[in-house]
Amino acid sequence: MGDVELAQQTSSQLHRGLRVAVLLTASGTALVLGMINLTRRLDRYDLPVVQFAAYAALAAVLAVEAVLVVRDRPWRGWRVPAVALVLAAAAASYLTVPGGRIHVDWMFGAANWVGLAVLLDRPLRTVVAFLCAHELLAFLNLALLYEINRYSLAGFATGSVTVIGLPLCVAVVAGVLGRISEEAAAAARELERVRTEEAVAVAAHRRRAQRFAEVSETAAPLLEGLADGSLVPSDPDVQSRCAVEAARMRRLFAETDEVENPLLHELRHCADIADRKGVEVELDARGRWPSPPVVVRRDLTDVALTVLATAGSWARVTVVGGDDLVSVSVVADCGELTVPEPATPGVRVETVSGGGTTWMEARWQPSPS
Amino acid sequence: MAAEPELITAVIVDDHVAIAAGVRYWCEQADPPIRLIDAGARLADVWTGPGAEADVVVFDLELVPGQPQFGELRRLVDSGRRVVVYSQHADDATAIKCIDIGALAYLTKREGPHHLVPALRAAARGMPYTAPSLSGAIVADTAPDRPRLSPREIEVLRSWFASSSKELVAAKLHIGVKTVDTHITRARVKYANAGRAASTKSELVSRALDDGFITIAELNER
C-alpha cells in the first residue's frame, strides 16, 4: 500500500496548498483591495449600502471557505448557493455602479477570485463556465444600461483580460495538478499490483518446486520402474508402494488447504485412499492440540498412510491430543511393515503386532517454548 | 421361551428399528445369548410390563434429535436401573455427563457387538464397562474438576481408545491383559466416584425438573 498512500498523500497536500493560496489571493483581492477601493470612492456611489451588502456577501463566502480549509472539507451541497451568492452580489454591485465603469469597480476583480476559491476542486470547464457567466453579467449590465462606445468597450476588454486571465491560469494549473496526481496514484497502484503478482508467482513457484522435489524422491523411481517394466503392477509390494505414493500426493495437496485442524484434514485424505480400495476406515479424534508444523504432520501421517496402504479390509485411525502430546494411531489387519523413520526428533513411532493385526503409533511431544 | 435364571434380559429404547434389530441379532448370536425386549421409542415400556423386569436398559440418549435426555437417564439411574447408554453422540462432554449421572456404560453407535455385548454382561452384574470411545473422552477431559488419573492410567486409556484391543494394549505396554483391565476399571471408578458435587446436584436437578423449576432445554444449554 505504501506507494499508493504516498501518492494520495502528496496529491492531497498539493491540493490543500493551492486551495490556501487561492483563498489568500481571493481574500486579498476582494476584502483588502476591495475595501480600499470601495472607501476611496464611496462618495461616487448612489447606494453605498448595496456595495457594502455585496462586500459582506463575498466576505461571508470567503469566511466559510476559510473554515472549510481549516477543517479540510469540501463544499458539497453548499457550492451552488455560494456561487449564486457571488454572482448575485456582483449583479447588485454592477447595478449601482455609477457611469458604467464596471471594469474599474472593486467587484469586477474580486468576484472571480471568490468564485474560483469555491470552485477550485471542480473540473476546469466548471470554472470557465463561472468566469464566462460573470463576464456576461458584467457585459450585459454595461450593454443594457449604458451607451456602448469604442472607449468603454476598450476599457472593459482591457479590464477583463487580467480579471479573467489570472484566475483561469490558476484553474488550469489546478486541473493539470489533479490529473498528474491521479496518474501518479494509478501508476503507483499498477506498480503495486505487478509487484504483488510477482511475489505471489515467486512464492508459488518455490512451493511447487519444493513439492515436486518431495514427490520426485519416492514417486519418480516408482513411475520410472512401472514405465520401463522393471516393476510389475501385479506385484503386491508395488501395489502398496503405489498406494503409499497416492496417499502422499493427496496429503501434499491437502497441506495447503486452509482448514481449522490440518492434521485431521490430512488424515482424512490419507484415509480416503484406503477407503477407495474398499478398506473400511474409522477415524476418531479426541481432545484439542496445537497445530503441529508441516514436517511433524508428515511424520505423524506417514505412519497412518503406510499402514492404510497395506490394510486388508479394515483400519481404525485415532488421534488423541493435548497441549503436551499428540498421538496418531492406526490399527489395521496388515502384516509386518517397515517403520518409516521420522524426520523430526520430536516424533516417536512404535509398532505392535499380534493376531494378524498391526498397531502403529506416532507421537509428537511439542517442545515447551 | 421361559427365561432361565442365568439368562440376561435387556430392554432397548431406541426409535430406530434398524438399531433395535441389529442389537437383537447381536444378542441372539452372543454366547450365552441375551434376551432382548424392544420398547421401541416408548420409555413407558421400560417402566411397566416385561421391560420393567429387564436386567439392563439400553438407552438411546437422543430419542428426540438434538436433545439428549439426561433427565430420563437420571430417573432410570436413581430408581436403581442398570443403564447402558447407546448414543449417536460422540462428543466427550456428553459421554462424561452420562457416566457422571450414573450410566454403567457409554457406547457410541459405531461401537459394535465387540463392545455392546461385554457392556451388557458387565452391566447385568452391576459392573461398569469402559468402551474405547468413553476411554478417549476421559483422556481428553480437560474440565478443571476432573478426577486425577495416574500417568499409567491415562496411558492405558489412551492405548485402549487407539487400538480397541486389550491384547494389543497389553503387548505394547508389556503388561498382562488383566492389568490393563485393572487400570481401566480403576480410572473408571475414579470417574464414577469422582467426589464431584454431581451426585447431590443430580438429585437437586432432577427434583427441580420434576417440580418444573427448570426445563430439559435449559439443562441442555449448560
Interface residues (C-beta under 8 A of the other chain):
Chain A: E282 D284 R286 G287 R288 R316 T318 V320 G321 G322 S327 S329 V331 E350 V352 G354 G355 T357 W359 E361
Chain B: A90 D92 R110 S133 G136 A137 V139 A140 T142 R158 F161 A162 S163 S164 S165 E167 L168 A171 K172
